[in-house]
């Protein structure tokens, strides 16, 4: 939504034509910029990416919004830290964290949210079906260059639906020299007063470099931001990287079952060594009442070093509901408070019930309904049951609207794909248009229940046509377990930071297997961490003590063996390389896990 604001005379008089300069900086960290008119500056070399076979169009841009996250394709060194993902803003910026820039666009740097962005041409631009605005992204085959292009994007104009003026520009990130280049192919003015900001800003908003403010860029201009060869800027920064698993992904656990172990990975994300500092972890319920808490000192950490802390007090849930596992680093003088905390969704379910609903939303459709333009695409949610074996009996989708009266499909896939992404199809059910009920949950019962013995599944909602939408929930916490399916490619859902998709599934026990829920639940629900780097912790039922465990690689080769020697057994993984492995305990249980190497 556009903000109505007054352009003051001081604002007009303060407009400075900095593009006449050929160089600027350094900022506090040491970045400088030069343009292609400078003797030591870059060469203007526009890169056409929208015709490249490997380029991907960026969908979902509109008025004053952003979309992402997208993988850069390589670690890009920005200020004193590396970034690997980005969001694209409709208003001409690229963010390394999820945040929206909209009018007024002010001087850089600034402590107002968001931070951690590249303002190529941060201005009041408009993506709308009535105009030709497009955006594209492309990473080269060598995985050392990312290009993001905004093409034919007009300015917002209250008097013209499609907007007015025209802007085509791009951002180029190079891992070769950690440089950032902005290039401007076309620009036509639309208003006598322009509000635009061009520059770079770090993750605290305290450091950044302005190129120009309230000035139109000239077509044929290239502006390059150079990473400093040497910097005297000292940064003390401790951050929380993840809770329980590498993605801080939501989990389902059993009520009145065994304890849920609590762990956190922290990192020195500054460029100075850190003395020990406290990490405060707690689990709170929906009313913010603390259920369990830990305050644990870290190790001394060198710059870039991480540490996984296994907390003393575990979570012993006695009530079903949605809980939050929260961790904060408590470093005095921390440079970037915004990266101190991570929150994980922990959903406790009553596994004594005959039918058990697995869900990460609270049942309330309070977000913007999800739909893909043209009706080709889908989304899904990843679920890992709180016990094994179990059977999936129903899958559910909350349908918000169905303007064109089309159907949809519910597809269940295993998580055997690369990086635990959707793999083989386990079941697929088409829902006829006449059966779709809007503003309501639609339940689909599987003709034959699906038995799950290990791992997890993706429940996918696929559109059969245009103008049908799925409900979303924006209430915290968020699961980070959503995926999207666009143009035949599955990836992380671009709204994971703010949204849970309203797709659920129901499971039930298999009573004839002869394995108690506790023995299965103890082993699987508390198999941790996963993914893993060096060691696995298994909190096993007493009945499993003395059992032999065996670990196989994905080719069936035995790589490790040993015994479950206590209720809390630590398995050192030694020199196992990164990949997917199978762990068997006796002849009762099997589960996959992933080894990752930093």
C-alpha positions, 0 to 999 in steps of 0.5 A: 500500500502506498504511503501518502507523504509531503515533499518538503521544500528542504527535501527538494533543495537537498537533492544532490547530484552525486552521479557527477562524482566518479568515486566515493567512500570509504565507509567505516568498514572500508568499502569504496565505490567507483563508476565507469567514468573513473580511471580505476572504475569498472567497464559498463558491460550490460549482461542480458540474462532473460534470454538465457536458458538457465535464468529464472524469472522472479515471480510474486513481485507486486506493489511494495513487496519482496519475494524470496528467499533464493540461493545465491549459489555460492557464499558471498562475502559481504562486510565481515560475514558470508551470505548465501540467500537473498530476497528481491524487492519490487522497489529496486533492492536486494536483501540478504534478510527478509525485509521490505523497503518502501517510501520514504527512501532515506540516506544510507546507512540507517538503523530503521528496519530493514538492514542488510540490503543492496539498494540498486535503485530503491524507489517507488516502483511498480510491478502490476499485471497492467504493465510490462515489469519483470525481474530475472535472476541468474547464477553462472555455471562457475557458481561465482557470479549472480545477476539480478535484473529489474526490466521495464519497471515503471514508477508508481503513479497515483494517476496511472494504473500501470505506472509511469516512466521506465527503469531497467537495471541490474545487480551483479555479485562476484565471488571472485573479488567480493564486489558488488556492481550496479548497472543501469540500462534504461531510465526515464523520469516520471515526476519532477521530484524523485525519492530514491536511494542507491548504496549498500548497508550492513546487517546492523544498519550502522555501516553502509555506503551511499552512492546517491540520494534523490538522483536519477541514475544515467543509462549506461552507468556502472557503479562498482562497490569494492571490498576492502583489501584491509580493514581496521573495523573491529566487530564483536558479534555472536549469533544464534544459527539454529535450534535443534536442526540446521533449518530450525524447522518445526517438529511434532513430539508426543505429549507425556512421552520422553524428554525432547532434548534441547540444543542450539548452534551458535557462531562468532559472526564478527571478526574478533575472538570472543570470550565465553558468553551466556546463551539463554534458551527456553521453551514457552507455551502459547501464553508465553509461560516458560516451561523449561529454561537453560542458561549455558556459557559458550566456549571461547570462539575464534572469528567464524567458529561455531559451537553446538550446545546440548542443554542440560534441561530437556523439555518434558511436555505434559500438555498438547499445544504449540510451543516455542523453543527460543535461544538468545546469545547474550554477548555484551556489546554485540554489534548486531542484536537482530541475529541473536535469536532463533525461534523453533516451533515445537508442536506437542500432540496427544499420541494416545488419540485414535486419530492424530492431526499434524499441523503447523498452523493454528487453524486461522487463515489470517494471511494472504491466500496463496495462488500461482498466476496462471494456475500452474504450480503448487506448495507443500508442507514437510511432516515427520511423524512423532512415532513409527510406524504410523499410517497416514489416513487423511490429507487436508487443505484450507481453500480460501477462494475458487473464483474460476471453479477449478479442482486441485490435487493432493500429492504425498511424496517421501523426502528421499530427494536431494537434501531431503526434498520431495522424492517419490510419489506415494499417493496422488488424489484429484479433487473435482471442482464440484467437491471444493468448499471455499473458506473451509478445510477440505479433507481428503481420505486416502483410499488405502492408508500409507504406512510410514516406517521412517523419515518424513513426507511432503503433503503437496497441494497442486493447482488444477487451474487459475484463481484457486487459493490456499489459506495461510497462517502468519501467527508465530511461531513459523515452522520453516517446513514449507516448499513451493513447486513452480515450473517443475522445480521444488524449493523452499517456500519464499514466505517461510520467514512469515507464513505457514501454509494451511496443509495438514495430515492425519495419522494413526497408530498401527496397533498390530506391529508389536512395538510400543509407542514409547520404544519407537517414540523414544528412539525416533522423536529424540534422534538428534541432531539431524542433519548432523556433523560429527556425532548423533545422540540417541535417547533410547528406551530401556528395552533397546539397551544392549541392542546392536546398531548398524549404519549403512551408506546410501549404497547399502555398505556397512560403515559403522556398528556398535551397541546402545549402551545406555538410554543416552547413547552418543555415536561418533561418526568419525570420518563419514563423508557428507550424505544420507545414511541409514541407522538400524537398531537391532531388528526393530527400527530404521531411520535415515539421517544426513551428514553435512560438512562445513 
